[in-house]
Amino acid sequence: MGSSVIEFHLDQRSGLSPYRQVVRQVRQALRLGLLHEGDQLPTVKEVVAQLAINPNTVLKAYRELEHEGLVAARPGVGTFVTATLADASLTAHGPLRQELRRWLAKAHRAGLDDESIEALFLETLRTAAQQDIA
């Protein structure tokens, strides 16, 4: 264990099924450039041990990622990243991350806990997306 780059976690409050959360976390890691082509995903056995979920849930998530052309399973070896979702805007991530860290520190100083910050962020993201559509 420990050869894989990503560690999954489940959020019971997210409203997303465990399988959806695994798919989403791989996609986010690919988008942020945390996973690269050739990187190995944790084995089904490792994910089951870590998250205490059904092996079929992990298999379903990995199959969907494979169907999307993002990973490929090599029988007896493991599942490997075959494509990336990172784009040219990745260079903007550094400065934006710094800004976000400063904002988070400000939010914590204002007395907000992580759950409140997450709720505020998601609500703002949703309303901003709706305004862009209108």
C-alpha positions in Angstrom: 0.0 0.0 0.0 1.0 3.6 -0.3 2.0 3.4 -4.0 -1.1 5.3 -5.0 -1.3 9.0 -5.1 -5.0 9.5 -4.1 -6.7 8.7 -0.8 -10.5 8.5 -0.9 -12.7 9.8 1.9 -16.5 9.6 2.2 -18.7 12.5 3.3 -22.0 11.2 4.7 -23.6 14.7 4.4 -22.7 15.2 0.8 -25.9 13.5 -0.4 -23.9 11.7 -3.0 -23.7 7.9 -3.1 -20.2 6.4 -2.1 -19.7 5.4 -5.7 -20.4 8.9 -7.0 -18.0 10.3 -4.4 -15.2 8.0 -5.6 -15.8 9.0 -9.2 -15.9 12.7 -8.3 -12.7 12.5 -6.2 -10.8 10.9 -9.1 -12.1 13.5 -11.5 -11.2 16.3 -9.2 -7.7 15.0 -8.6 -7.3 14.7 -12.4 -8.6 18.3 -12.9 -6.2 19.7 -10.2 -3.2 17.8 -11.7 -2.9 15.7 -8.5 -3.1 12.5 -10.6 -1.1 12.1 -13.8 -1.1 9.6 -16.6 0.5 6.4 -15.4 -0.4 6.9 -11.8 -2.0 3.9 -10.1 -5.4 4.2 -8.3 -5.7 2.3 -5.0 -6.7 -1.3 -5.4 -10.3 -2.2 -4.8 -9.1 -4.1 -1.7 -7.3 -0.9 -0.4 -10.4 1.2 -0.9 -12.7 -1.3 0.8 -10.3 -1.5 3.8 -10.0 2.3 4.0 -13.6 3.3 3.5 -15.4 0.1 4.7 -17.6 0.0 1.6 -18.8 -2.8 -0.7 -16.2 -3.9 -3.3 -18.9 -3.7 -6.0 -19.2 0.0 -5.2 -15.5 0.6 -5.9 -15.7 -1.6 -9.0 -18.7 0.3 -10.3 -16.8 3.6 -9.8 -13.7 2.4 -11.5 -15.7 0.9 -14.4 -17.4 4.3 -14.9 -14.0 6.1 -15.0 -12.8 3.5 -17.4 -15.8 4.0 -19.6 -15.0 7.8 -19.6 -11.5 6.9 -20.9 -9.8 8.3 -17.8 -8.4 5.0 -16.4 -7.6 1.6 -17.6 -7.6 -1.7 -15.6 -4.7 -4.0 -16.1 -5.8 -7.4 -14.8 -3.7 -8.6 -12.0 -1.7 -5.3 -11.9 -4.2 -2.5 -11.0 -6.0 0.5 -12.4 -4.0 3.2 -14.0 -4.7 6.8 -15.1 -4.8 7.0 -18.9 -5.9 10.6 -19.3 -5.9 13.9 -17.5 -8.5 16.6 -17.0 -6.0 19.3 -16.1 -6.1 22.3 -18.5 -4.0 25.3 -19.3 -5.7 27.3 -16.5 -3.7 25.1 -14.0 -1.1 27.9 -13.8 -3.8 30.1 -12.3 -4.4 27.6 -9.5 -1.4 28.7 -7.4 -2.4 32.4 -7.0 -6.1 31.5 -6.6 -5.2 28.9 -4.0 -3.3 31.6 -2.0 -6.2 34.0 -2.2 -8.6 31.2 -1.1 -6.3 30.4 1.8 -6.4 34.0 2.9 -10.2 34.1 2.5 -10.5 30.8 4.6 -8.3 32.3 7.3 -10.6 35.4 7.4 -13.7 33.2 7.5 -12.2 31.2 10.4 -11.4 34.4 12.3 -15.0 35.5 11.7 -16.0 32.4 13.7 -17.2 30.1 10.8 -16.5 26.4 11.1 -15.6 24.2 8.1 -19.2 23.1 7.6 -20.4 26.7 7.5 -17.7 27.6 5.1 -18.5 24.7 2.8 -22.2 25.6 2.9 -21.5 29.3 2.2 -19.2 28.3 -0.7 -21.6 25.8 -2.3 -24.5 28.2 -2.0 -22.5 31.0 -3.5 -21.3 28.7 -6.3 -24.9 27.6 -7.0 -26.3 31.2 -7.1 -23.4 32.5 -9.2 -24.0 29.6 -11.7 -27.7 30.5 -11.8 -27.0 34.1 -12.5 -24.7 33.2 -15.3 -27.5 31.2 -16.9 -30.1 34.0 -16.6 
